[in-house]
């Protein structure tokens, strides 16, 4: 007992080795996370926002490409360097910036409807682009937020689930070790935009419910713009 009192740091090497082992495990799993769909979705979102009419841009169209590139480059670098904390931070920052761009463009779409700054064909085209962007952005949100993010899901140390997929409560043995992939979140986002609800997947956490309400509201506004223009309300 006296020896332990004289050497309070005697257990520190053991703790440090555990921390190093955990860091190594996280780094190993960081490279296994399938991020191809994520990066592809981000690039498509940037392209869709760039393709919008000039009246829906608060800044020149090329700034969307520039901002997307500025955000993606450090994100890729953090993935390659296995900095999982910075990877998550950069991913959330990128999605937040793109979501802000989407909201601004939707606002200008409504302005264009009432001020007749666009033709009916251009308005319809922009509405379709924004609706598609809405689906992709929130698919990325769900993929990045659910259970603490993709890294924790693939490392086998997930947080409490934000979404309850039907496979997670299925009695069929085939689905026992099932984990949601990006396409599952894309399907969820598509259903939320079309049906204004998650359909077969239950929203459990408050943050997911807020995201779904936001997505449904954006989709509703875009659809309302198309309907209003079609029946000449505005």
N, C-alpha and C positions, 0 to 999 in steps of 0.2 A: 504493500500500500504506500509505504514511504517512497519506494522507487517511482511509483506512478505520479506521486505528487511532485517529485523532483524533476520529472520529465513530462511536462504537460503536452508537449508536442510529439510524444512517442507514436501517436496514432495518425499523425498528419500524413506520412508517406502512404499509408493505406488509403486514406481519403483521397489524396491526390491521384493515386493510381486508378481509383474508381471513377473519378471525374474524367481523367484522360481516356479511360476505356469508353465511357459514355460519349465523349466528344468524337472519338474515332468511329463509334457505331453510327452516330448521327451523320457524320461526314460520309460514311459508306452508303447509307440509305439515301443521302441527298442526291447522289449520282444515279440512283435507281428509279427515282420518281419520274414517270413518263410526262415530260413537259412539252412534248412536240405539239400536242393539241392546244395547249395553253398559248404558246408562242404564235402558232398559226392563227388562232382566234384573235389575238391582239393585233396581228398584222392586217387581218381582214377588217377588223373594227376601224383601224386607222384608214384603210383604203375606202371604206364606206363613208366615213365622215368627210374624207377628202372629196369624194364624188358628189357631195351635196351642192346645191346651187349656191352661188356667191352670197345671195341674200340671207342665207342661214348661217353664215360664218361671221363671228365677231372680229376675227382677224383674217388676214390673207390665207387662202386655202393651203399653201405650202407650209404654214406653221404647224398644221396637224401632223404632217409627215415629219417635220423637224422635232416636234415635241415627242412623238411616238418613238423616233429613233433615239433621242436623248435618254428616254426612260428605259428602252429595251437593252441598250448597250451595257449599262452598269448592272442590269438584272442578269444578263447572260454571264457577265464577268463574275458576279457573286455566286452563280450556280457552278461555274467552272472551278472557282476557288473553294467551293464547298462551305461557303459562309451562309448556313441555313437561316440564321437570324436576319441577316441583311437581305437574303433572297425573299423572305416573306415580307419584310418591310417594303422593299422595292416593288414587289408584286402588288401589294395593297395600294401603294402610292400610284402605280401605273393605272390600276383599275379605277381609282378615285378620280384621277385627272381625266380619263376617258369618259367616265360617267358624267363629270361636270360638263364636258364638251357636248355630250348627248343632251343633257338638260337644257343647255343654252340653245342648241339647234332646234329642239322641240318648241321652246318658247318663241323663237323666230318663225317657226312654221305656223304657229297660231297667229302671230302678227301678220304674216304674209297672207293668211286666209282672210282676215278682216280688212286689210289695206290693199288687197288685190295687186300685190307686187309680183305675183307669179301667175303664169297661165295654169289652166286646169291640169294639163298634162305634166308640167313641171312639179306642181303641187302633189300630184298623185305619185310621181316618181320619187320625190323627196320623202314622202310619207312611208313608202315601201322601204326605202333605204334606212330610215330611222327605226322603223318597226323591226327590221332584221338586226340592226345594230343593238337594239334593246334586248333582243333574245340572246345575242352573243355576249354582251357585256354582263348580263346577270347569270349566264351559264358560268362565266369565269368567276363571278362573285361567289356563287354557290360552291364551286370547286375549291376555291381558295379558303373559304370560311368554314365549311363543314368539318366537324370533329377536330378543329384546331389547325386545319390545313393539310395539304397532300403529303408533306413529309411525315407528320405524326401518324397519318393513316397508314402509310407504307412501312413505317418503322414498327408498327404494332403497338404504339402507345398513344392511341387517339384520345381526345377529350370526349366529353359527353356528346352524343350525336345531336346535331342541329336538325337533321332530317331523318325521317323514318321511312326507308324504302320498303316496298312489299317483300323483297328478297330477305330482308333482315329478320323478318318474323315468320318466314315460310317454314313449314314442317318438312319440306322436301329436302332430302339429304344433299342433293346436288348444290343447293344454295348455302350450305352451312358455313363455308369459308369465303363467301362472296364479299367483294368490296366494290363500291361504286367507282366507275371510271368517268372520264370526262363526258362521254356520250350520254351517260345517265343524267348528269347535270344539265346538259344541253337539251335533253328531252323534257326535263322538268321546267326549264326556262321557256321552252316552246309552248308547253301546256299552259303555263302561267300567263303567257301573252295572249294565247288564243281563247282560253276558257276563263281567264281572270282568276284562276285558282290552281293549286298544285295537283289537282285530280287524284292520282293514286298514291302520292307521297305526302306524308304528314309533316307539317312544319312544327317543330318542337320548341326551338329557342326563340327568344324575343328578337334577336338580331336577324334571324332568318325571316321572321314574320314582317319586320320592317322592310327588309329587302324585297320581299314578295309584294307587299303593298305598294312600294315605290315602282316596281316593274309593272304591276297591273295598272297603276295610275297612268304611267307613261303610255302604255299600250292603249288604254282607253282614250286618252287625249288624241293620239295619232289616228285611231279609228274614227273618232268623232270629227276630226278635221276632214277626213275623206268623205264621211257621210254628209257633213254640212256642205261641202263643195258639190257633192253629187246632186243634192236636192236644192242647191242654190239658196241656202239659208244666209250665207255671207257672200 
